[in-house]
Amino acid sequence: MIMRGLRHLTRAWRGGELGLLGFSLALAVAIVSGIAGFSDRLSLSMEQQSHHFLAADRVLKTARTIPDGWLVEARSRGLETATVASFRSMIYAGDGMRLASIRAVSDDYPLLGNVGTSNTLFGEAIMQAAGPKAGELWMDSRLFALLNLEVGESADVGDKQFLASHALISEPDQGNMNEMLAPRALINFADLAETGVVQPGSLVRYRYLFAGSEEVLEAYAQWLAPKLADGQRWQDVRDGQPAMATTLKRAEGYLLLAASLGVALAGAAIALAARRYGERNTDSVAIMKALGASRRQVLLHYGTQLGLLCLFAILVGGLGGHGLQWALFTSLASLISIEIPAATWRPLMIGGITALGCTAVFAMPPVLALSKVSPLLVLRRDKDNNSTGLLGASIIGVAGLALLMWWYSGDVMLSAAVLVAALVTGVLSSILVLSLISFARRLMLARAGGALRIALAAIYRRRITNAFQVASFSLALMVLTSLGVLRSSLLEEWQLQLPEDAPNHFLINIQPAEITPLQTFFEQNGLKHAGLFPMVRGRLTHIDQQKITEIDGVDASDGSIDRELNLSWAKDLPDDNKVLSGLWWPEVSLNNPDMVPVSVEAELATNLKLTIGSALQFNIGGQLLSAEVSSIRSLDWTSMRPNFYFMFPPNSLESYTGSYITSFYLPSSLKALLGDLMRQFPTLTLIEIDTVIQQMKTVVSQVSTAIGLVLMLVVVCALLVAVANVLASLDSRLQENAILRTLGASKKLIVSGLLLEFSAMGLLSGLLAAVGSNIVLAAVQYWLLDMEVVLHGKVFFMTPLLGAVTMCVLAWIACRQLITRPPLVVLRQTR
């Protein structure tokens, strides 16, 4: 049976009946398996990278040393181990001394990742596979500057003198932002006892690092669990990086959900191709049944062909998916700095299940309809109305697609939202296209002649399928155009709105006595700063006499609320702020004179449900401050200037202990000035953000390239729908053109009408895509980039032109036999 089915499949393939169906299936497999493999391998590599953030596979955190037997047991099981002791102590150099966050690390540190060092202050990082040797001290550049030291000089920690041999740039397990802000240093664990700084009762945190195979680590964790005391924590990447673990879990589902658009379009092409396949085999089935074949035999015959075709598509699509993975990783090569794990069989399994699902949902209904063909069809040429069957097949197709999307994402609500949005968009686009087709026919048909009249008549005759074709192609073009503009001109427009001298460094903890000399330093070195802003730290506790934790609809655990906030005051409204409602002082009149007026940032006011007159209470260093909302204002977060959620009038917070903050622009060529700055102002905390700004364009460009590869496949799927639509109408087109040529129409007239028909559909697809992409880009500009909305007029020329040319080329390739086949042959074949 399989060999006979293979022979029949080969014959049908040579006849051109199954080529499009098989290619569509293979493309669906390639898209799904490629993205599944990409996301799967990227998740594994990111998990490995997150292990690098721990400097190990597992970490045991404790406030005291652990028994030596625990480490002996780990090594006996084949695990690598390392020890890190963290504490704070003074570092001395000559007459200078600074409090630093010091870590003593063993020789094997880090087990995973590298330590970045430099031979110059604030220089480029050179990656080291191990930490400092005995007798060496690695300090960050700020500490060198604060101690007025140069690399290669000596410094003391406790009772021991060290050689300050390297400037410390980065550590794999650097820690949170608070630890990053503190001056840091590394020494060798063997030198810790000689320093004498760690005594009984000293505040020291120990981290014991472990690396090895997952099975051995799990077995060791089970051995260790009963021995752990309170306060001792065994951590893996999920415990150490919970947010990253959640992101990795959802990443694959979201990527596969995005691929479902391509699967839906490929499924539509499969359904159209399978329908044509069924129609072209109707006579064959009628003859088979007339000769005694049963319905079961018909189903087995054609089901075997589809099964073999599905297997072929899985193999070819799997190879294509592997190639897609390679292309995606190549496009992101500079953003992924670690080795990518080898490919697995799981993506091919996902692609195979997708192929089976598409075959069952989109290709089997026409085959089932074939099995119901009556043998009398050999003698009687009329056909039953199949509208009910088409409706049922459509419902099955949508239901099958919904199941695939739910399986991809694992999120019912998200899958339903995307499916409903796609259906609504498709239906509205189809209605719009139908209306435009009817309008164009009424307006131009009476005046048109020749090729234009033939084209208009053909478009209107197949208006339902043409509407679906235009809607699907325009949707794919819209996404592709939006990404292209976002990658190039939109990013450039954002950069134009961001001044070239936008601040790229922040200074905090500026004391009032340092303001004048700091301004002098900026002036002497030609540096422009964004202004010096006072601030105190305070926590919002009550709104309208009600605790925040007890207010319905307010998420008190939000990171922007449940923390100490920076509170500031100013006489004049900052240049990049705008009052949206209420009044700026001194025009403010309060309901309660015992309260202080406060201006609140608009987004936070919305989240906290604040309005003009809302009463607030702050806890500032244990002192309570009552305030009343006097205005709500917007901020320009992209200005790189210090911004504040809450701002008060002058003199309102001066009784509280506070400091100042500023930001400034420093060209990369003047980076050495940071050393002079830290030496002159040793109490300041410096935050460098210039590298983040520099990486932004590279990340956007390369990530959009990877996404663009997937979207190109989506466009190919949309073109497959167009090809399937053309082939589905090929028989009727052959008859129509044969009659036209018999009545005297020339080949040139028919070719002109065909090209006009498809160029009109491509033009309409491009126009819809241009309008949709401008809407998408306007939303990105307004809500994401917070910039002035700019109309991108070029897409109204480029996208329709691309659509028209693509559809014309497609029509010429698919419909060449309309011109080459003799009319007499076609009319003799007409039933």
Secondary structure in CASP SS format (residue, H / E / C, confidence):
PFRMAT SS
TARGET T0000
AUTHOR 0000-0000-0000
METHOD secondary structure of the structure
MODEL  1
M C 1.00
I H 1.00
M H 1.00
R H 1.00
G H 1.00
L H 1.00
R H 1.00
H H 1.00
L H 1.00
T H 1.00
R H 1.00
A H 1.00
W H 1.00
R H 1.00
G C 1.00
G C 1.00
E C 1.00
L C 1.00
G H 1.00
L H 1.00
L H 1.00
G H 1.00
F H 1.00
S H 1.00
L H 1.00
A H 1.00
L H 1.00
A H 1.00
V H 1.00
A H 1.00
I H 1.00
V H 1.00
S H 1.00
G H 1.00
I H 1.00
A H 1.00
G H 1.00
F H 1.00
S H 1.00
D H 1.00
R H 1.00
L H 1.00
S H 1.00
L H 1.00
S H 1.00
M H 1.00
E H 1.00
Q H 1.00
Q H 1.00
S H 1.00
H H 1.00
H H 1.00
F H 1.00
L H 1.00
A C 1.00
A C 1.00
D C 1.00
R E 1.00
V E 1.00
L E 1.00
K E 1.00
T E 1.00
A C 1.00
R C 1.00
T C 1.00
I C 1.00
P C 1.00
D H 1.00
G H 1.00
W H 1.00
L H 1.00
V H 1.00
E H 1.00
A H 1.00
R H 1.00
S H 1.00
R C 1.00
G C 1.00
L C 1.00
E E 1.00
T E 1.00
A E 1.00
T E 1.00
V E 1.00
A E 1.00
S E 1.00
F E 1.00
R E 1.00
S E 1.00
M E 1.00
I E 1.00
Y E 1.00
A E 1.00
G C 1.00
D C 1.00
G E 1.00
M E 1.00
R E 1.00
L E 1.00
A E 1.00
S E 1.00
I E 1.00
R E 1.00
A E 1.00
V E 1.00
S C 1.00
D C 1.00
D C 1.00
Y C 1.00
P C 1.00
L C 1.00
L C 1.00
G C 1.00
N C 1.00
V E 1.00
G E 1.00
T E 1.00
S E 1.00
N C 1.00
T C 1.00
L C 1.00
F C 1.00
G C 1.00
E C 1.00
A C 1.00
I E 1.00
M E 1.00
Q E 1.00
A C 1.00
A C 1.00
G C 1.00
P C 1.00
K C 1.00
A C 1.00
G C 1.00
E E 1.00
L E 1.00
W E 1.00
M E 1.00
D E 1.00
S H 1.00
R H 1.00
L H 1.00
F H 1.00
A H 1.00
L H 1.00
L C 1.00
N C 1.00
L C 1.00
E C 1.00
V C 1.00
G C 1.00
E C 1.00
S E 1.00
A E 1.00
D E 1.00
V E 1.00
G C 1.00
D C 1.00
K E 1.00
Q E 1.00
F E 1.00
L E 1.00
A E 1.00
S E 1.00
H E 1.00
A E 1.00
L E 1.00
I E 1.00
S E 1.00
E C 1.00
P C 1.00
D C 1.00
Q C 1.00
G C 1.00
N C 1.00
M H 1.00
N H 1.00
E H 1.00
M H 1.00
L H 1.00
A C 1.00
P C 1.00
R E 1.00
A E 1.00
L E 1.00
I E 1.00
N E 1.00
F H 1.00
A H 1.00
D H 1.00
L H 1.00
A H 1.00
E H 1.00
T H 1.00
G C 1.00
V C 1.00
V C 1.00
Q C 1.00
P C 1.00
G C 1.00
S C 1.00
L C 1.00
V C 1.00
R E 1.00
Y E 1.00
R E 1.00
Y E 1.00
L E 1.00
F E 1.00
A E 1.00
G C 1.00
S C 1.00
E H 1.00
E H 1.00
V H 1.00
L H 1.00
E H 1.00
A H 1.00
Y H 1.00
A H 1.00
Q H 1.00
W H 1.00
L H 1.00
A H 1.00
P H 1.00
K H 1.00
L C 1.00
A C 1.00
D C 1.00
G C 1.00
Q C 1.00
R E 1.00
W E 1.00
Q E 1.00
D C 1.00
V H 1.00
R H 1.00
D H 1.00
G H 1.00
Q C 1.00
P H 1.00
A H 1.00
M H 1.00
A H 1.00
T H 1.00
T H 1.00
L H 1.00
K H 1.00
R H 1.00
A H 1.00
E H 1.00
G H 1.00
Y H 1.00
L H 1.00
L H 1.00
L H 1.00
A H 1.00
A H 1.00
S H 1.00
L H 1.00
G H 1.00
V H 1.00
A H 1.00
L H 1.00
A H 1.00
G H 1.00
A H 1.00
A H 1.00
I H 1.00
A H 1.00
L H 1.00
A H 1.00
A H 1.00
R H 1.00
R H 1.00
Y H 1.00
G H 1.00
E H 1.00
R H 1.00
N C 1.00
T H 1.00
D H 1.00
S H 1.00
V H 1.00
A H 1.00
I H 1.00
M H 1.00
K H 1.00
A H 1.00
L C 1.00
G C 1.00
A C 1.00
S C 1.00
R H 1.00
R H 1.00
Q H 1.00
V H 1.00
L H 1.00
L H 1.00
H H 1.00
Y H 1.00
G H 1.00
T H 1.00
Q H 1.00
L H 1.00
G H 1.00
L H 1.00
L H 1.00
C H 1.00
L H 1.00
F H 1.00
A H 1.00
I H 1.00
L H 1.00
V H 1.00
G H 1.00
G H 1.00
L H 1.00
G H 1.00
G H 1.00
H H 1.00
G H 1.00
L H 1.00
Q H 1.00
W H 1.00
A H 1.00
L H 1.00
F H 1.00
T H 1.00
S H 1.00
L C 1.00
A H 1.00
S H 1.00
L H 1.00
I C 1.00
S C 1.00
I C 1.00
E C 1.00
I C 1.00
P C 1.00
A C 1.00
A C 1.00
T C 1.00
W C 1.00
R H 1.00
P H 1.00
L H 1.00
M H 1.00
I H 1.00
G H 1.00
G H 1.00
I H 1.00
T H 1.00
A H 1.00
L H 1.00
G H 1.00
C H 1.00
T H 1.00
A H 1.00
V H 1.00
F H 1.00
A H 1.00
M H 1.00
P H 1.00
P H 1.00
V H 1.00
L H 1.00
A H 1.00
L H 1.00
S H 1.00
K C 1.00
V C 1.00
S C 1.00
P H 1.00
L H 1.00
L H 1.00
V H 1.00
L C 1.00
R C 1.00
R C 1.00
D C 1.00
K C 1.00
D C 1.00
N C 1.00
N C 1.00
S H 1.00
T H 1.00
G H 1.00
L H 1.00
L H 1.00
G H 1.00
A H 1.00
S H 1.00
I H 1.00
I H 1.00
G H 1.00
V H 1.00
A H 1.00
G H 1.00
L H 1.00
A H 1.00
L H 1.00
L H 1.00
M H 1.00
W H 1.00
W H 1.00
Y H 1.00
S H 1.00
G C 1.00
D C 1.00
V H 1.00
M H 1.00
L H 1.00
S H 1.00
A H 1.00
A H 1.00
V H 1.00
L H 1.00
V H 1.00
A H 1.00
A H 1.00
L H 1.00
V H 1.00
T H 1.00
G H 1.00
V H 1.00
L H 1.00
S H 1.00
S H 1.00
I H 1.00
L H 1.00
V H 1.00
L H 1.00
S H 1.00
L H 1.00
I H 1.00
S H 1.00
F H 1.00
A H 1.00
R H 1.00
R H 1.00
L H 1.00
M H 1.00
L C 1.00
A C 1.00
R C 1.00
A C 1.00
G C 1.00
G C 1.00
A H 1.00
L H 1.00
R H 1.00
I H 1.00
A H 1.00
L H 1.00
A H 1.00
A H 1.00
I H 1.00
Y H 1.00
R H 1.00
R C 1.00
R H 1.00
I H 1.00
T H 1.00
N H 1.00
A H 1.00
F H 1.00
Q H 1.00
V H 1.00
A H 1.00
S H 1.00
F H 1.00
S H 1.00
L H 1.00
A H 1.00
L H 1.00
M H 1.00
V H 1.00
L H 1.00
T H 1.00
S H 1.00
L H 1.00
G H 1.00
V H 1.00
L H 1.00
R H 1.00
S H 1.00
S H 1.00
L H 1.00
L H 1.00
E H 1.00
E H 1.00
W H 1.00
Q H 1.00
L H 1.00
Q H 1.00
L C 1.00
P C 1.00
E C 1.00
D C 1.00
A C 1.00
P C 1.00
N C 1.00
H E 1.00
F E 1.00
L E 1.00
I E 1.00
N E 1.00
I E 1.00
Q C 1.00
P H 1.00
A H 1.00
E H 1.00
I H 1.00
T H 1.00
P H 1.00
L H 1.00
Q H 1.00
T H 1.00
F H 1.00
F H 1.00
E H 1.00
Q H 1.00
N C 1.00
G C 1.00
L C 1.00
K C 1.00
H E 1.00
A C 1.00
G C 1.00
L C 1.00
F E 1.00
P E 1.00
M E 1.00
V E 1.00
R E 1.00
G E 1.00
R E 1.00
L E 1.00
T E 1.00
H E 1.00
I E 1.00
D C 1.00
Q C 1.00
Q E 1.00
K E 1.00
I H 1.00
T H 1.00
E H 1.00
I C 1.00
D C 1.00
G C 1.00
V C 1.00
D C 1.00
A C 1.00
S C 1.00
D C 1.00
G C 1.00
S C 1.00
I C 1.00
D C 1.00
R C 1.00
E C 1.00
L E 1.00
N E 1.00
L E 1.00
S E 1.00
W E 1.00
A C 1.00
K C 1.00
D C 1.00
L C 1.00
P C 1.00
D C 1.00
D C 1.00
N E 1.00
K E 1.00
V E 1.00
L E 1.00
S E 1.00
G E 1.00
L C 1.00
W C 1.00
W C 1.00
P C 1.00
E C 1.00
V C 1.00
S C 1.00
L C 1.00
N C 1.00
N C 1.00
P C 1.00
D C 1.00
M C 1.00
V E 1.00
P E 1.00
V E 1.00
S E 1.00
V E 1.00
E E 1.00
A H 1.00
E H 1.00
L H 1.00
A H 1.00
T H 1.00
N H 1.00
L H 1.00
K C 1.00
L C 1.00
T C 1.00
I C 1.00
G C 1.00
S C 1.00
A E 1.00
L E 1.00
Q E 1.00
F E 1.00
N E 1.00
I E 1.00
G C 1.00
G C 1.00
Q E 1.00
L E 1.00
L E 1.00
S E 1.00
A E 1.00
E E 1.00
V E 1.00
S E 1.00
S E 1.00
I E 1.00
R E 1.00
S E 1.00
L E 1.00
D C 1.00
W H 1.00
T H 1.00
S H 1.00
M C 1.00
R C 1.00
P C 1.00
N C 1.00
F C 1.00
Y C 1.00
F E 1.00
M E 1.00
F E 1.00
P C 1.00
P C 1.00
N C 1.00
S C 1.00
L C 1.00
E C 1.00
S C 1.00
Y C 1.00
T C 1.00
G C 1.00
S E 1.00
Y E 1.00
I E 1.00
T E 1.00
S E 1.00
F E 1.00
Y C 1.00
L C 1.00
P C 1.00
S H 1.00
S H 1.00
L H 1.00
K C 1.00
A C 1.00
L H 1.00
L H 1.00
G H 1.00
D H 1.00
L H 1.00
M H 1.00
R H 1.00
Q H 1.00
F C 1.00
P C 1.00
T C 1.00
L C 1.00
T E 1.00
L E 1.00
I E 1.00
E E 1.00
I C 1.00
D H 1.00
T H 1.00
V H 1.00
I H 1.00
Q H 1.00
Q H 1.00
M H 1.00
K H 1.00
T H 1.00
V H 1.00
V H 1.00
S H 1.00
Q H 1.00
V H 1.00
S H 1.00
T H 1.00
A H 1.00
I H 1.00
G H 1.00
L H 1.00
V H 1.00
L H 1.00
M H 1.00
L H 1.00
V H 1.00
V H 1.00
V H 1.00
C H 1.00
A H 1.00
L H 1.00
L H 1.00
V H 1.00
A H 1.00
V H 1.00
A H 1.00
N H 1.00
V H 1.00
L H 1.00
A H 1.00
S C 1.00
L H 1.00
D H 1.00
S H 1.00
R H 1.00
L H 1.00
Q H 1.00
E H 1.00
N H 1.00
A H 1.00
I H 1.00
L H 1.00
R H 1.00
T H 1.00
L C 1.00
G C 1.00
A C 1.00
S C 1.00
K H 1.00
K H 1.00
L H 1.00
I H 1.00
V H 1.00
S H 1.00
G H 1.00
L H 1.00
L H 1.00
L H 1.00
E H 1.00
F H 1.00
S H 1.00
A H 1.00
M H 1.00
G H 1.00
L H 1.00
L H 1.00
S H 1.00
G H 1.00
L H 1.00
L H 1.00
A H 1.00
A H 1.00
V H 1.00
G H 1.00
S H 1.00
N H 1.00
I H 1.00
V H 1.00
L H 1.00
A H 1.00
A H 1.00
V H 1.00
Q H 1.00
Y H 1.00
W H 1.00
L H 1.00
L C 1.00
D C 1.00
M C 1.00
E C 1.00
V C 1.00
V C 1.00
L C 1.00
H C 1.00
G C 1.00
K C 1.00
V H 1.00
F H 1.00
F H 1.00
M H 1.00
T H 1.00
P H 1.00
L H 1.00
L H 1.00
G H 1.00
A H 1.00
V H 1.00
T H 1.00
M H 1.00
C H 1.00
V H 1.00
L H 1.00
A H 1.00
W H 1.00
I H 1.00
A H 1.00
C C 1.00
R C 1.00
Q H 1.00
L H 1.00
I H 1.00
T H 1.00
R C 1.00
P C 1.00
P H 1.00
L H 1.00
V H 1.00
V H 1.00
L H 1.00
R H 1.00
Q H 1.00
T C 1.00
R C 1.00
END
